């Protein structure tokens, strides 16, 4: 049975592709009210030695090559170089 993303839930996994300290320690995705988001987390430690996580969330955009064409540019005919 394949994994099915359910509304108002998500999952995160250890980032096995981490090359440097700026990259997230954990990555995943979450769906909120029917919209999917990428989820990233960094493990941090406060001044008292207590661990905590910092998160970032980014809306999933359609990938290149999809059926969504790029936005049209308004270029006057006299500026076209041919």
Buried (B, 14 or more C-beta within 10 A) or exposed (E): EEEEEEEEEBEBEEBEEEEEEEEBBBBBBBBEEEEBBBBBBBEEEEEEEEEEEEEEEEEEEEEEEEEEEEEEEEEEEEEEEE
